[in-house]
Amino acid sequence: MRETWACVYKDLSVPVSERWLRDAAQQETGPSRKGAVLVDGVVLNGPTTDVKAGEKFVEEAWRLIMEEVVLKATDVSEKVCEWRPPEQLRQLLDLEPRDSGEPHGRLLALCRDVIRYSVKTNHPRFFNQLYAGLDYYSLVARFMTEALNPSVYTYEVSPVFLLVEEAVLKKMIEFIGWKEGDGIFNPGGSVSNMYAMNLARYKFCPDIKEKGLSGLPRLILFTSAECHYSMKKAASFLGIGTENVCFVETDERGKMIPEELEKQVCQAKKEGAAPFLVCATAGTTVLGAFDPLDEIADVCERHGLWLHVDVSAPTCARLVRFPAFWQLWWEVSHILGTNCQVPDSYYLNASWGGSALVSRKHRNLLHGIHRADSVAWNPHKMLMAGIQCCAFLVKDRS
């Protein structure tokens, strides 16, 4: 294996035909890591990296990661973060790029400092959005994909991972309840929502790919007042305009009110606008509310609107499992004088957003999701896949 790695750097700049001639000659003399190779008058003395030193560095760095990240950083007795202000942290890390390389000892020390001053997102007391804790099997899978460095765009360069992607997306489609469908993994839930908006617009006006927005009526979309901010961002990016994002009123538990949606759609039509999309949310960021998908789907069917369901909202998946969180919920509700309605995330317990679809007990929270045209689902939250793992799924394969 070392012999193969040692030849990689030499081979990159050598034409295939010349490599064949060289390899044929070496079959008689035997390969030599120290011997120079003459190609077009240029002497290739060997790899630009010392393979043995590189292997040793990987071993030592791996040991450091296991000790400081996998073991120590998940210990409840350790700190979540060794916090420092930005200016102080810049001085501590010495991040200035240099013209020459650094010795391995210095690089390992830098690795240790990076770990020390980073937020330990797998720590049991880390309660920010997105995270559900450390899953060791997911971590190993991420190590493997980083080492293999695949690019999943053709079977030729990534046969295994392409099949893995197809299999996982197919299973997610089954959980949604579609008989068929398609999907793609992308950089985040915000991108998934933008994909949905783009497809809904294309279905409403297929000529838009060639002719653009000129000549179209005022396009308008509807979403919950508790929706993710990415809906306005997507409308801005796609040229629809943030003023054409209509926010539908929610009830005291943060759920979209279908009757209000019906009123707004009808009013928009009276004003000459062209409704084309409704985005429902399953697991809002603040209250953890699940919109009534069946009733919203009825409105969409009556008016011929694309229904997208965002099940990727970034509430803290780990936090909803702690009793202290609910004690705080009751105290804040009492101070504010609200009626203390329990959010859906309380009943959800160990599942969150789209991940409730894999729960026999809680998938009823997404009743009616099979009627959606598209779904944004982030397994890197309650399903504990590594960030980023975001799927955009559509019912119509065409």
C-alpha positions, 0 to 999 in steps of 0.5 A, a space after each residue: 500500500 505504501 508503494 502505491 501511495 508513494 507513486 501517486 504524486 509522481 503519476 499526477 503529471 505523467 501522461 498515461 502512455 508514459 506511465 505504461 512504458 515506465 511501469 513496464 520497464 519497472 517490471 524488470 528492474 522493480 519499483 524504486 521509491 528513491 529512483 528518479 524518473 525522467 519525463 520530457 526532460 524533467 526529473 521527478 524525484 519522488 512524492 511531494 509528501 513523505 509518506 511515512 511521516 504522513 502516515 505517522 501524523 494521521 495515526 497521532 491525529 487520530 489518537 488525539 481526536 479519539 481522546 479529546 473529541 470522542 471521549 473527553 468532549 462527551 464527558 459531562 464533567 468537562 466544559 462545553 467550550 473553553 470560551 475566548 473573545 475573538 481577538 484573544 482567540 486569534 492570538 492564541 491560535 496564530 492562524 496566519 497562513 505562511 509560505 512554508 509548511 509547518 512541522 508535524 509537532 506544530 500541526 498536532 499542537 494546533 489540532 489540540 488547540 482547535 479542539 480545546 477552543 471549539 464548542 463541543 456539540 456532542 457534549 451532554 450539556 450542549 443545547 443549541 439547535 440542530 444537535 441530538 448528541 453523538 452517534 458513534 456509527 454516524 461518526 464512523 461513516 463520516 470518517 469513511 466518507 472523508 477518507 474516500 473523498 467521494 463526489 456523488 454525481 456519477 456512478 463512475 466515480 462513486 458507485 457505492 455512495 450513489 447506490 447508498 444515496 438512492 437507497 436512503 432516499 427511497 426509504 425516506 419516500 416510503 416513510 412519507 407515504 408516497 408510492 414513488 418519488 425522487 430526491 436529492 441531498 443538498 447543503 441545507 434545509 434552506 436550499 431544500 425550501 428554495 428548490 421547492 419554491 423553484 419547482 412550484 414556480 416551474 409547474 405554475 409556468 413551465 416557460 419561465 426557464 426560457 422566458 424568465 419572470 417578464 410577462 408573468 402575473 404577480 406570483 404569491 406564496 403562503 406560509 405560516 407566521 411561524 415559518 423558517 426565515 429561509 422562505 423569505 430568503 428563497 423568495 428574494 433569491 428567486 426574484 419573487 420578492 419578499 413582499 409576495 410572501 404572505 404569512 398566515 395567522 397561527 393559533 395559540 399553539 403556533 399552528 397555521 389556521 387553514 381557514 385563514 389560509 383560505 381567506 388569504 388565497 381568495 383575497 390574493 386572487 381577487 387582487 389579481 395575484 397568482 398564488 402558486 405555493 403553500 409551505 407548511 411547517 412540521 415542527 416550527 423553530 420556536 414552539 415546535 408546532 405541527 401545521 394541520 397538513 390534511 386541512 392545508 392540503 384541502 385548500 391547496 387542492 381546491 386552488 391548484 397550489 403546490 404544497 411543500 412541507 418543511 420538516 427541517 426546522 432547527 429546534 434543539 432536538 436534545 433539549 425537548 427530552 429534559 424535564 428542566 426545559 418543561 419546568 422553564 416552559 411552565 414558568 415563562 408561560 405563567 409570567 407572560 400570562 399565557 394559557 400554558 398550552 403544551 407544544 407538540 414537541 412535548 408529546 413528540 419526546 424522542 422524535 423531531 420534525 420529519 424524524 417523527 415519520 420513523 416513529 410508530 407512536 408520533 408519526 400522527 403529528 404529520 398526518 396528511 404529509 403524503 399529500 404534499 408535493 415536496 418535503 424538506 427533511 434534515 436527518 442531521 437533527 433527531 436522526 443524528 446523522 452528521 451535519 450536513 445531511 439534508 434531503 429534498 424529496 418530491 412526489 412527481 419524478 418528472 
